[in-house]
Amino acid sequence: MATINKEDLKREIGDLIWKMATNLVHGGKVSSVQFMDYTLGALFYRFISENITEYCNHLMTEAGVPDADYLHMSDAMAENARNQIVQAKGFFIKPSQLFRNVADGAKNNDELNTTLANNFKAIEESAIGTASEDDVRGLFSNFNTNDAGLGSTVEERNTLLTTLLESVRDLPFTKYMDSGLDVFGICYEHLIKMYALNSGTKGGEFYTPAEVSYLLAQIAAAGRKTVNKVYDPACGSGSLLLNFNLVLGAKNVREGFFGQEINLKTYNLCRMNMFLHNVNYDHFDIQLGDTLLDPKHEMDEPFDAIVSNPPYSVPWAGDSDVTLINDPRFSPAGVLAPKSKADFAFTMHMLSWLSTEGTAAIVEFPGILYRGGAEQKIRKYLVQNNYVDTVIQLPSNLFFGATIATCIIVLKKNKSDNRVCFIDASQEFVHEGNKNKLSPANQERIYKACMAKEEEKHFCHIVTTQDIEAEDYNLSVSTYVEQEDTREAVNIEELNAEIAQIVARQSTLRTQLDAIIKELEEDAA
């Protein structure tokens, strides 16, 4: 029997979800970005319904119930297990409210939009007063079944909603699940990518390319088998956090996944993403709010691993808020990040909450490596206190909405020496579509260089903090890694001989020309 190639299956799933979603968008009247909300919501609804069904069927089978079938159980009977289900899964769904039952009856339901709205409300309300309340509240707020964008009449809205539910219901997931793939997680990642593609310049808020997320997780794990917890202060849809599932396994992130997100829509996507990747409500804590001004995880720090791709050079309060210079996250540097550029505010926040044994891997806007003023002073603080472990120059055009070449700064508090590693990975990419991408070989080369910290001409160079001080605390990779000269080598001796030949030929031609001119002049006389 031929071996199943999981990468091929992943591509199949991607093609499947792409075709479904684009068909829905092109067949409807709503925008692609708006319809992504509904597609993501429907996929999530199917996932949690199947997840609870599987859990309940297992419970009943273990209890000796023959032919356990939660999907077709009466709501009244299911109510007997409500508390147990909520405690285990974080929410409760009656059998009649399960995705499959609603999708199967959608065509004949003249009040489908109301049915869905009531079901979503009931699911969220089932967590009120329990430990999962904050994790479940508002999960379906992006799925407005009465939005006029779905149609001007209830009939039009229900027609579109029926098409959506049936399309998601008919996704043939069985063979992919049998191969051990995280099918819902893979689908969600593809849809988030589509969301970013269709969101224009704001796409990076929703999605960090998977290969970059994985590289960051690898670097932040720093070769460890376990970490206490993982944190991202600008977590977007959660892709950076969830890559620790791939690098370490969820069980080896002992106390769970922590993140904060300022955008309500993206905050909801992140919590959905956690559930879809089988991270239970008691193993993640995603909060809504402004991390710089209102951090939500002060009681949870420090963190062994921090990964982040914070927004590039966004404005923040800075020195217009007199209390911030006394904030223990920012005060050690003696200066605040400029009001027009919050990059180093995020960096200082992460450093403050990093454990003494931890590693932070942060995607940064390249300007912070060399700009002067307050940012130079913050770099001086980071270097003099030996927190900078590695600086990696990434290729250009990796991220949605940003063609500029970004970089990764790796911070540690437990360095055993004062060496700093600079890696020029600007040429480590393959071209895919209209974007560049880190291939597995590219990722491996960067990661190994980051871990080994060994000299490699034109790629990796090791300096000391004193060397950086001599460069006025400039952290640009190009300052330290010698660029390879790709110009054609020239043999000077051969070139001189060729020039001499040219000069000799010119002299001969000039002599001949002078003779011709003289002859013509004599004839004319």
ZIFENDA-V766105 format. One record per backbone hydrogen bond with DSSP energy under -0.5 kcal/mol. CO is the residue of the C=O (numbers start at 1). NH is the residue of the N-H. E is the energy in kcal/mol with one decimal. If there is no record, write none. Layout:
BEGIN
co:CO nh:NH e:E
co:CO nh:NH e:E
END
This chain:
BEGIN
co:4 nh:6 e:-0.8
co:5 nh:9 e:-2.0
co:6 nh:10 e:-2.5
co:7 nh:11 e:-2.1
co:8 nh:12 e:-2.2
co:9 nh:13 e:-2.5
co:10 nh:14 e:-2.5
co:11 nh:15 e:-2.6
co:12 nh:16 e:-2.5
co:13 nh:17 e:-2.8
co:14 nh:18 e:-2.3
co:15 nh:19 e:-2.4
co:16 nh:20 e:-2.2
co:17 nh:21 e:-2.5
co:18 nh:22 e:-2.5
co:19 nh:23 e:-2.2
co:20 nh:24 e:-2.0
co:21 nh:25 e:-2.3
co:22 nh:26 e:-2.9
co:23 nh:27 e:-1.7
co:24 nh:28 e:-0.9
co:25 nh:28 e:-0.8
co:31 nh:35 e:-2.7
co:32 nh:36 e:-1.5
co:33 nh:37 e:-1.0
co:34 nh:37 e:-0.7
co:34 nh:38 e:-1.0
co:35 nh:39 e:-2.7
co:36 nh:40 e:-3.1
co:37 nh:41 e:-2.2
co:38 nh:42 e:-2.6
co:39 nh:43 e:-2.3
co:40 nh:44 e:-2.3
co:41 nh:45 e:-2.4
co:42 nh:46 e:-2.4
co:43 nh:47 e:-2.4
co:44 nh:48 e:-2.7
co:45 nh:49 e:-1.7
co:46 nh:50 e:-2.5
co:47 nh:51 e:-2.6
co:48 nh:52 e:-2.2
co:49 nh:53 e:-2.3
co:50 nh:54 e:-2.5
co:51 nh:55 e:-2.0
co:52 nh:56 e:-2.8
co:53 nh:57 e:-2.6
co:54 nh:58 e:-2.0
co:55 nh:59 e:-2.3
co:56 nh:60 e:-2.5
co:57 nh:61 e:-2.3
co:58 nh:62 e:-2.6
co:59 nh:63 e:-1.5
co:60 nh:65 e:-3.0
co:61 nh:64 e:-1.4
co:65 nh:68 e:-0.7
co:69 nh:72 e:-0.8
co:70 nh:73 e:-1.3
co:74 nh:78 e:-2.0
co:75 nh:79 e:-1.8
co:77 nh:80 e:-1.2
co:78 nh:81 e:-2.0
co:79 nh:82 e:-1.5
co:81 nh:85 e:-2.6
co:82 nh:86 e:-2.7
co:83 nh:87 e:-2.3
co:84 nh:88 e:-1.7
co:85 nh:89 e:-3.5
co:85 nh:90 e:-0.6
co:86 nh:90 e:-2.0
co:94 nh:97 e:-1.3
co:94 nh:98 e:-0.5
co:95 nh:98 e:-1.3
co:98 nh:102 e:-2.1
co:99 nh:103 e:-3.1
co:100 nh:104 e:-2.5
co:101 nh:105 e:-1.2
co:103 nh:106 e:-1.0
co:105 nh:108 e:-0.6
co:106 nh:109 e:-1.7
co:108 nh:110 e:-0.8
co:109 nh:112 e:-1.2
co:111 nh:115 e:-2.7
co:112 nh:116 e:-2.8
co:113 nh:117 e:-2.0
co:114 nh:118 e:-2.7
co:115 nh:119 e:-2.4
co:116 nh:120 e:-2.8
co:117 nh:121 e:-2.1
co:118 nh:122 e:-2.4
co:119 nh:123 e:-2.4
co:120 nh:124 e:-2.2
co:121 nh:125 e:-2.6
co:122 nh:126 e:-1.4
co:124 nh:127 e:-1.3
co:125 nh:128 e:-1.2
co:127 nh:130 e:-2.1
co:130 nh:133 e:-1.5
co:132 nh:135 e:-0.6
co:132 nh:136 e:-1.5
co:133 nh:136 e:-0.6
co:133 nh:137 e:-2.2
co:136 nh:139 e:-1.9
co:138 nh:141 e:-1.8
co:140 nh:143 e:-1.9
co:142 nh:144 e:-0.9
co:143 nh:145 e:-1.0
co:144 nh:147 e:-1.6
co:147 nh:150 e:-2.0
co:148 nh:151 e:-1.5
co:153 nh:157 e:-2.1
co:154 nh:158 e:-2.6
co:155 nh:159 e:-2.0
co:156 nh:160 e:-2.0
co:157 nh:161 e:-2.7
co:158 nh:162 e:-2.5
co:159 nh:163 e:-2.0
co:160 nh:164 e:-2.1
co:161 nh:165 e:-2.8
co:162 nh:166 e:-2.6
co:163 nh:167 e:-2.0
co:164 nh:168 e:-2.3
co:165 nh:169 e:-2.6
co:166 nh:170 e:-2.0
co:168 nh:171 e:-1.1
co:171 nh:173 e:-1.6
co:173 nh:177 e:-2.5
co:174 nh:178 e:-2.5
co:175 nh:179 e:-0.7
co:176 nh:179 e:-0.5
co:176 nh:181 e:-1.7
co:177 nh:180 e:-1.8
co:181 nh:183 e:-1.8
co:182 nh:186 e:-2.5
co:183 nh:187 e:-2.7
co:184 nh:188 e:-2.6
co:185 nh:189 e:-2.3
co:186 nh:190 e:-2.1
co:187 nh:191 e:-2.4
co:188 nh:192 e:-2.8
co:189 nh:193 e:-2.2
co:190 nh:194 e:-2.2
co:191 nh:195 e:-2.6
co:192 nh:196 e:-2.4
co:193 nh:197 e:-2.6
co:194 nh:198 e:-2.2
co:196 nh:199 e:-1.1
co:197 nh:200 e:-0.6
co:199 nh:202 e:-1.4
co:200 nh:203 e:-1.9
co:202 nh:205 e:-2.2
co:203 nh:206 e:-1.6
co:203 nh:207 e:-1.2
co:207 nh:209 e:-0.5
co:209 nh:212 e:-0.8
co:209 nh:213 e:-2.4
co:210 nh:214 e:-2.5
co:211 nh:215 e:-1.7
co:212 nh:216 e:-2.4
co:213 nh:217 e:-2.2
co:214 nh:218 e:-2.5
co:215 nh:219 e:-2.4
co:216 nh:220 e:-2.8
co:217 nh:221 e:-2.3
co:218 nh:222 e:-1.3
co:218 nh:223 e:-0.6
co:221 nh:224 e:-2.2
co:227 nh:254 e:-2.0
co:228 nh:255 e:-3.7
co:229 nh:304 e:-0.6
co:229 nh:305 e:-1.5
co:230 nh:258 e:-2.8
co:231 nh:307 e:-2.0
co:232 nh:235 e:-0.6
co:232 nh:260 e:-1.7
co:235 nh:238 e:-2.9
co:238 nh:242 e:-2.4
co:239 nh:243 e:-1.0
co:241 nh:244 e:-1.8
co:242 nh:245 e:-1.6
co:242 nh:246 e:-0.6
co:243 nh:247 e:-2.1
co:244 nh:248 e:-2.6
co:244 nh:249 e:-1.9
co:249 nh:252 e:-1.5
co:250 nh:253 e:-1.5
co:252 nh:227 e:-2.3
co:252 nh:254 e:-0.9
co:253 nh:256 e:-1.0
co:256 nh:230 e:-1.9
co:257 nh:285 e:-2.6
co:258 nh:232 e:-1.6
co:259 nh:287 e:-2.7
co:260 nh:235 e:-1.9
co:261 nh:289 e:-1.9
co:262 nh:264 e:-0.5
co:263 nh:267 e:-2.6
co:264 nh:268 e:-2.1
co:265 nh:269 e:-1.9
co:266 nh:270 e:-2.4
co:267 nh:271 e:-1.8
co:268 nh:272 e:-2.3
co:269 nh:273 e:-2.5
co:270 nh:274 e:-1.8
co:271 nh:275 e:-1.9
co:272 nh:276 e:-2.9
co:273 nh:277 e:-1.3
co:274 nh:277 e:-0.5
co:274 nh:279 e:-2.6
co:275 nh:278 e:-2.0
co:278 nh:280 e:-0.8
co:280 nh:283 e:-2.5
co:281 nh:284 e:-0.9
co:283 nh:257 e:-2.2
co:285 nh:259 e:-2.0
co:285 nh:287 e:-0.5
co:287 nh:261 e:-2.3
co:289 nh:291 e:-0.8
co:290 nh:294 e:-3.3
co:297 nh:300 e:-1.4
co:297 nh:301 e:-1.3
co:303 nh:355 e:-2.7
co:304 nh:359 e:-2.0
co:305 nh:231 e:-1.9
co:306 nh:361 e:-2.7
co:308 nh:363 e:-2.7
co:311 nh:314 e:-0.5
co:314 nh:342 e:-2.1
co:317 nh:320 e:-1.9
co:318 nh:321 e:-1.6
co:320 nh:322 e:-0.7
co:321 nh:324 e:-1.5
co:323 nh:326 e:-1.1
co:324 nh:327 e:-1.4
co:327 nh:330 e:-1.4
co:327 nh:331 e:-3.0
co:330 nh:333 e:-1.2
co:331 nh:334 e:-1.9
co:338 nh:341 e:-1.4
co:339 nh:316 e:-2.4
co:342 nh:345 e:-0.9
co:342 nh:346 e:-2.0
co:343 nh:347 e:-1.8
co:344 nh:348 e:-2.6
co:345 nh:349 e:-2.1
co:346 nh:350 e:-2.4
co:347 nh:351 e:-2.4
co:348 nh:352 e:-2.3
co:349 nh:353 e:-1.5
co:351 nh:354 e:-1.0
co:353 nh:302 e:-0.6
co:353 nh:303 e:-2.6
co:355 nh:358 e:-1.5
co:358 nh:413 e:-0.6
co:359 nh:306 e:-2.1
co:360 nh:362 e:-0.5
co:360 nh:411 e:-2.5
co:361 nh:308 e:-1.6
co:362 nh:409 e:-2.6
co:364 nh:407 e:-1.9
co:365 nh:368 e:-1.6
co:366 nh:369 e:-1.9
co:367 nh:370 e:-1.3
co:367 nh:371 e:-2.4
co:369 nh:475 e:-3.0
co:372 nh:375 e:-1.0
co:373 nh:377 e:-1.6
co:374 nh:378 e:-2.0
co:375 nh:379 e:-2.2
co:376 nh:380 e:-2.4
co:377 nh:381 e:-2.0
co:378 nh:382 e:-2.4
co:379 nh:383 e:-2.7
co:380 nh:384 e:-2.8
co:381 nh:385 e:-1.6
co:382 nh:387 e:-2.7
co:382 nh:388 e:-0.7
co:383 nh:386 e:-1.8
co:387 nh:389 e:-0.6
co:387 nh:412 e:-2.4
co:389 nh:421 e:-2.3
co:390 nh:410 e:-2.9
co:391 nh:393 e:-0.5
co:391 nh:423 e:-2.6
co:392 nh:394 e:-0.6
co:392 nh:408 e:-2.4
co:393 nh:425 e:-1.7
co:395 nh:406 e:-0.7
co:397 nh:436 e:-2.7
co:399 nh:402 e:-1.3
co:400 nh:204 e:-0.6
co:402 nh:399 e:-0.8
co:403 nh:397 e:-2.0
co:404 nh:406 e:-0.7
co:406 nh:394 e:-2.3
co:407 nh:364 e:-3.1
co:408 nh:392 e:-2.8
co:408 nh:410 e:-0.5
co:409 nh:362 e:-2.4
co:409 nh:411 e:-0.5
co:410 nh:389 e:-3.0
co:410 nh:390 e:-1.3
co:411 nh:360 e:-2.3
co:418 nh:465 e:-1.2
co:420 nh:463 e:-2.6
co:421 nh:391 e:-2.6
co:422 nh:461 e:-2.5
co:423 nh:393 e:-3.0
co:423 nh:425 e:-1.0
co:425 nh:428 e:-1.8
co:427 nh:429 e:-1.5
co:430 nh:437 e:-2.4
co:432 nh:435 e:-2.0
co:435 nh:432 e:-3.0
co:437 nh:430 e:-2.8
co:437 nh:439 e:-0.7
co:439 nh:443 e:-2.8
co:440 nh:444 e:-2.4
co:441 nh:445 e:-2.2
co:442 nh:446 e:-2.2
co:443 nh:447 e:-2.8
co:444 nh:448 e:-2.7
co:445 nh:449 e:-2.0
co:446 nh:450 e:-2.2
co:447 nh:451 e:-2.1
co:448 nh:452 e:-3.0
co:449 nh:453 e:-2.2
co:456 nh:459 e:-2.5
co:456 nh:460 e:-3.0
co:459 nh:424 e:-3.0
co:460 nh:456 e:-2.7
co:461 nh:422 e:-2.7
co:463 nh:420 e:-3.0
co:464 nh:468 e:-1.6
co:465 nh:469 e:-2.2
co:466 nh:470 e:-2.0
co:467 nh:471 e:-0.7
co:468 nh:471 e:-0.8
co:468 nh:473 e:-2.3
co:468 nh:474 e:-0.5
co:469 nh:472 e:-1.8
co:471 nh:474 e:-1.0
co:476 nh:479 e:-1.3
co:476 nh:480 e:-0.5
co:477 nh:480 e:-1.5
co:477 nh:481 e:-2.8
co:480 nh:482 e:-0.7
co:484 nh:486 e:-0.9
co:490 nh:492 e:-0.8
co:491 nh:495 e:-2.4
co:492 nh:496 e:-2.9
co:493 nh:497 e:-2.4
co:494 nh:498 e:-2.4
co:495 nh:499 e:-2.4
co:496 nh:500 e:-2.5
co:497 nh:501 e:-2.0
co:498 nh:502 e:-2.1
co:499 nh:503 e:-2.6
co:500 nh:504 e:-2.5
co:501 nh:505 e:-2.5
co:502 nh:506 e:-2.4
co:503 nh:507 e:-2.4
co:504 nh:508 e:-2.4
co:505 nh:509 e:-2.7
co:506 nh:510 e:-2.4
co:507 nh:511 e:-2.3
co:508 nh:512 e:-2.6
co:509 nh:513 e:-2.8
co:510 nh:514 e:-2.6
co:511 nh:515 e:-2.1
co:512 nh:516 e:-2.1
co:513 nh:517 e:-2.4
co:514 nh:518 e:-2.4
co:515 nh:519 e:-2.3
co:516 nh:520 e:-2.3
co:517 nh:521 e:-2.3
co:518 nh:522 e:-2.2
co:519 nh:523 e:-2.2
co:520 nh:524 e:-2.0
co:521 nh:525 e:-1.5
END
